[in-house]
Every structure is written in C-alpha cells, then in structure tokens.
Amino acid sequence: MDHVDFITQQWGRERPDLDVTAMGVIGRVARLYLAYQREMHKTFAEFGLNAAKFDVLATLRRSGAPYTLSPGALLKATMVASGTMTNRIDRLEADGLVKREVNPEDSRSFLVGLTEEGFTLIDKAVTAHVETQARLLEGMSRQEVEGFTALLSKALTVADG
C-alpha cells in the first residue's frame, strides 16, 4: 500500500459515491514525478547545474554539430517564455558555458552555442543523468519498463488532446 492508496481509501470511506480511480493514477504520476525530480536535481547539482541550465545545455548538445541554435529554436525546444530563456542564456554565458554569436544568415539576430567548457560539462552531466534515470527504474523488469512506457505515452497523448 502506498500513500495514494491511503488517500483514495479515505475518499472511498467518506465519499463512496465517487470513483477515485483517476485520482489514484494522477496522484501516483505526480508523486513519481517529484521523486524522479528530486534525484535528478541531485545529479545536476553535482555539476553546478540546475534543471533550467541543464535543459538549455542538453538542448544545444542534442542538436548536433555545431551545437548552436537561435534563441527561437531554443524556445521551441524547451517551451519556456522568451524572458526566461534570455535569463537562462545570460547566466550560462556568465558561467562560460555558452556564447552568443552574430547569425551569419541574419546580422540582426544571434545564435547561442556551446563553448568547449559547456560541451565538456554537458557530456559529463548527461552521462550521469542517464545513469540516475536508469537507477530510478532498477526495480522494474525490462518488460515492465516497456509496458509502463507504452501506457505513459498513451496517457500523455490522451491528456494532450
């Protein structure tokens, strides 16, 4: 029995007229998200990063050589507000992890790219991040992980409309 069972049983006792099945699913997803985030944040901190910095660096790294994107492409890939992205870029630039360059195709705009230090750091951090994520699933068999992935994908598709 987990904490969500405790809550749904209380509702079952107090409001037997309600079907709290969805509450149980969503409650578990929310608690699972928080548990996963807690562990991943520890990993980011080992590299002097937070989730926001990791997100930008990882987005640049996975974009492929030359590991450079426009701020608009970064916004689209990370789904944050423009002011938030500017703040993230400013902080990463101050840390020496990214650099701004004039866009050779449009001198009125700029591109954001990984510095050598940023590339090295994100490669190490993403390796540790993937190891942390794998550790978080160690209690599940390969088949369970595949089934869980399929169910989560379906649930996300339904929720996204």
Secondary structure, 3 states (H helix, E strand, C coil): CCHHHHHHHHHHHHCCCCCCHHHHHHHHHHHHHHHHHHHHHHHHHHCCCCHHHHHHHHHHHHCCCCCEECHHHHHHHHCCCHHHHHHHHHHHHHCCCEEEEEECCEEEEEEEEECHHHHHHHHHHHHHHHHHHHHHCCCCCHHHHHHHHHHHHHHHHHHHC
